[in-house]
Amino acid sequence: MIDNCATVRDTATVLKSSKSTVHKDVTSRLKRLNPNLAAQVRRILDVNKAERHIRGGQATCRKYKHLKDN
């Protein structure tokens, strides 16, 4: 997650786990195991949350562009 600035969804796909499990692991459990690593992950989660609306808009744009081309 840290190396690729991956989203929770991307991380869950790679780990073959649910988004809620990954989120719980990186927010709660990791804090107890490795606080420094948890702080790094928290920064990535905050960035991803701040950019979420932009990614959604880009996905919508791609969707309608694809529909227009067909």
C-alpha positions as a Markdown table, in Angstrom:
| # | Residue | x | y | z |
|---|---|---|---|---|
| 1 | Met | 0.0 | 0.0 | 0.0 |
| 2 | Ile | 2.8 | 2.4 | 0.9 |
| 3 | Asp | 5.1 | 1.6 | -2.0 |
| 4 | Asn | 2.4 | 2.1 | -4.7 |
| 5 | Cys | 0.1 | 4.6 | -2.9 |
| 6 | Ala | -2.6 | 2.0 | -3.4 |
| 7 | Thr | -6.2 | 2.4 | -2.4 |
| 8 | Val | -7.9 | 0.1 | 0.1 |
| 9 | Arg | -9.8 | -1.4 | -2.8 |
| 10 | Asp | -6.5 | -2.1 | -4.8 |
| 11 | Thr | -4.9 | -3.6 | -1.7 |
| 12 | Ala | -7.9 | -5.8 | -0.9 |
| 13 | Thr | -7.8 | -7.1 | -4.5 |
| 14 | Val | -4.1 | -8.0 | -4.2 |
| 15 | Leu | -4.5 | -9.6 | -0.8 |
| 16 | Lys | -7.7 | -11.4 | -1.9 |
| 17 | Ser | -9.5 | -9.9 | 1.1 |
| 18 | Ser | -12.4 | -7.6 | 1.7 |
| 19 | Lys | -12.1 | -3.8 | 1.8 |
| 20 | Ser | -13.5 | -3.7 | 5.3 |
| 21 | Thr | -10.9 | -6.2 | 6.5 |
| 22 | Val | -8.0 | -4.3 | 4.9 |
| 23 | His | -9.3 | -1.0 | 6.3 |
| 24 | Lys | -9.7 | -2.4 | 9.8 |
| 25 | Asp | -6.2 | -3.9 | 9.6 |
| 26 | Val | -4.4 | -0.8 | 8.4 |
| 27 | Thr | -6.3 | 1.6 | 10.7 |
| 28 | Ser | -6.7 | -0.3 | 14.0 |
| 29 | Arg | -4.5 | -3.4 | 14.1 |
| 30 | Leu | -1.5 | -1.9 | 12.5 |
| 31 | Lys | -1.5 | 1.0 | 14.9 |
| 32 | Arg | -0.9 | -1.4 | 17.8 |
| 33 | Leu | 1.7 | -3.5 | 15.9 |
| 34 | Asn | 3.8 | -0.7 | 14.2 |
| 35 | Pro | 2.8 | 2.9 | 15.0 |
| 36 | Asn | 5.3 | 4.4 | 12.5 |
| 37 | Leu | 4.0 | 2.3 | 9.6 |
| 38 | Ala | 0.5 | 3.1 | 10.6 |
| 39 | Ala | 1.2 | 6.8 | 10.4 |
| 40 | Gln | 2.6 | 6.3 | 6.9 |
| 41 | Val | -0.5 | 4.4 | 5.8 |
| 42 | Arg | -2.8 | 7.0 | 7.4 |
| 43 | Arg | -1.2 | 9.7 | 5.2 |
| 44 | Ile | -1.9 | 7.6 | 2.1 |
| 45 | Leu | -5.5 | 7.0 | 3.2 |
| 46 | Asp | -6.0 | 10.7 | 3.8 |
| 47 | Val | -4.6 | 11.5 | 0.3 |
| 48 | Asn | -6.8 | 8.8 | -1.3 |
| 49 | Lys | -9.9 | 10.2 | 0.5 |
| 50 | Ala | -9.1 | 13.7 | -0.6 |
| 51 | Glu | -8.7 | 12.6 | -4.2 |
| 52 | Arg | -11.7 | 10.2 | -4.2 |
| 53 | His | -14.1 | 12.7 | -5.9 |
| 54 | Ile | -11.6 | 13.3 | -8.7 |
| 55 | Arg | -11.2 | 9.6 | -9.5 |
| 56 | Gly | -15.0 | 9.2 | -9.5 |
| 57 | Gly | -15.3 | 12.0 | -12.0 |
| 58 | Gln | -12.6 | 10.6 | -14.2 |
| 59 | Ala | -14.4 | 7.2 | -14.2 |
| 60 | Thr | -17.7 | 8.8 | -15.2 |
| 61 | Cys | -15.9 | 10.6 | -18.0 |
| 62 | Arg | -14.4 | 7.4 | -19.3 |
| 63 | Lys | -17.7 | 5.6 | -19.1 |
| 64 | Tyr | -19.6 | 8.2 | -21.1 |
| 65 | Lys | -16.8 | 8.6 | -23.6 |
| 66 | His | -16.8 | 4.8 | -24.1 |
| 67 | Leu | -20.5 | 4.9 | -24.6 |
| 68 | Lys | -20.3 | 7.7 | -27.1 |
| 69 | Asp | -17.6 | 5.9 | -29.1 |
| 70 | Asn | -19.8 | 2.8 | -29.5 |
